[in-house]
Amino acid sequence: MKPETLAALLHRAVALFCRLPWPWLRRLADALAWLWLKIDARESRVARRNLELAYPELLPGQREEWRRAILRTTARQALETLRFWTRPHAENLACLRGEHGAALYDAARAAGRGVIVIAPHFGNWELLNQWLASRGPFAFVYAPPESAVGNAFLLRARGGAEVTQVRAEGPAVRQLWKRLKEGGAIAILPDQQPKQGDGEFAPFFGIPALTMTLVSRLAERTGAPVLCAWCERSGPDLEFVLHVEPVAAQIADPDLAVATAALNAAVERVARRDPAQYQWTYKRYTLRPPGSGEENPYR
């Protein structure tokens, strides 16, 4: 059976599952978070280590409270996403209880110089994708899964007439460059660790983290403005608030040390709004600066 066929069947099964009332799904997510904590699953261990690294000033009791909250929101975000992937966009966008800075994005698009949106892993970034699609065509970069069925599922779940999904591979830069030069919009998740040699070390919560240079290079070479956007959870029942803000001009600095520091500062500012909504279950600091003598902190 073709991957696309299997992906369609999987999408249908997920859609049926997500017909359950949200309070039921929320309780299921909370049970999953409890299990992660109980067995000290990978998500639990990584969240604990990240909090030790990023918030060393916390007392043990407060760090434990934050870890529980992170696991709970991580599990809820996963089921929210499945729901958003299998329901009409208009229905999903009705979950937005407010919008702050939407006019900035609309003005940037109208200016015709292209626009780069950085979307930290905060709140629900899949809902943000659907909001961007509601404002017109845009492209976003994604890391394709190894599974052909998984990739076909993502293309189906995230697709639409207004969405172009660009694989994070060699030709991606050319595609993004072309779209920006034509005055289009692109979105990039800026806070995942690139491969060694493909990024620059810059401080993130006071710790050097290998950081992508793609956003800064595109901003410098095209002159497109960079905006930071996120959909912040504002309640337990699928309630969100959209935020769009400008990023400091230093993000387009030709000095990549300056530019990547500006990028991480923008992401960190969003993450500090509510640590429970940030993706602290991701191993952000595995690669260490060459010659530093530092080891992978997750080992």
Buried (B, 14 or more C-beta within 10 A) or exposed (E): EEBBEBBBEBBEEBBEBBEEEBEEBBEBBBEBBBEBBEEEBEBBBBBBBBBBBBBEEBEEEEBBEBBBBBBBBBBBBBBBBBBBBBBEBEEBBEBBEEBEBBEBBBEBBEEEBBBBBBBBBBBBBBBBBBBBBEEEBBBBBBEBEEEBBBBBBBBBBBEBEBBBBBEBEEEBBEBBBEBBBEBBBBBBBBBBBBEEEEBBBBBBBEBBBBBBBBBBBBBBEBEBBBBBBBBBBBEEEBEBBBBBBBBBEBBBBEEBEBBBBBBBBBBBEBBEBBBBBBBBBBBBBBBBEEEEEEEEBBE
